[in-house]
Amino acid sequence: MRIPKLKLAKNSLPGFILGATFLVSFTAISGVVKAAPSAECKDTTVDGSSTAISVSKINKCLETSPLVDSIQTIVNFLSAGVAIIVIAVLIIGGIQYMAAGDNPNAVSDAKKRIINALIALMVFIFTTAFLQWLIPGGVFG
Amino acid sequence: MIFTTAIVKLSTLLPLFAAPGQACTVQNRPFFGLPHWWKYLDGQRDLLNKCVPVFDFPGDTWRVLFAIIDMLLRIAGIAAVIFVIAGGVAYMLTQGNPEKGASARRRITNALIGLGIVLIASAVVSFIGNSLKD
């Protein structure tokens, strides 16, 4: 059986940036998970043993949890950047279209870039809509 | 005597140095109409009373990217003018050759299509972004 050679793709920079972002955010999240929960979220009796879980306690825990807070921060930060990055890519595609001249290959390259940027925007919009429908309270803080 | 007058003069200068950390607007000197990368950042007085932009990492990243988008829009406008002029010159130099004429026409239309894409993109995407924010 032939094993395909692992080769760095020509346009691997966006994938690399995405991977680095995931890595950094997961490292941050895993660091937060290890942190001890705050005192008011612990449901303890006088002798220190924990009692049954109550819904209000869980909600309080979610509100005060550093994990939820940092996820909220990351989500807000990244979703604020989506529109800006899409605009930037579209403008670059437009400049590429202008510079194409009468070369049909260059025109199709520019079109590909623009269509990919629009696909990214659509994916973001539909993901956002789906998550807002799915998650009670919404994903944006 | 000279020494004391020097001290008096220095003391009159002192208020100039006295307010580091004060908010201010950074001076804007565009180059070919290109805005600076700190266009949307807040300014602050440093120790020498100069107004310098303040960048803090996660919060101000997108402001800098907004400034870069402004630069790109400006570059796109300049590029559109240049490419339309280049296409017009190519049209002038066709000398009645229909193939060259068609090529020059395609150049001009492509330049104008690119300009349209840039204008529509910035308008539509910022509209969508604003409506998603609410």
Interface residues (C-beta under 8 A of the other chain):
Chain A: T73 F77 S79 A80 G81 V82 A83 I84 I85 V86 I87 A88 L90 I91 I92 G93 G94 I95 Q96 Y97 M98 A99 A100 G101 D102 V107 A110 I114 L121 I125 T128
Chain B: P58 T61 W62 L65 F66 I68 I69 L72 L73 I75 A76 A79 A80 F83 G87 A102 S103 A104 R106 R107 N110 A111 I113 G114 L115 G116 I117 V118 A121 S122 V125 S126 I128 G129 L132
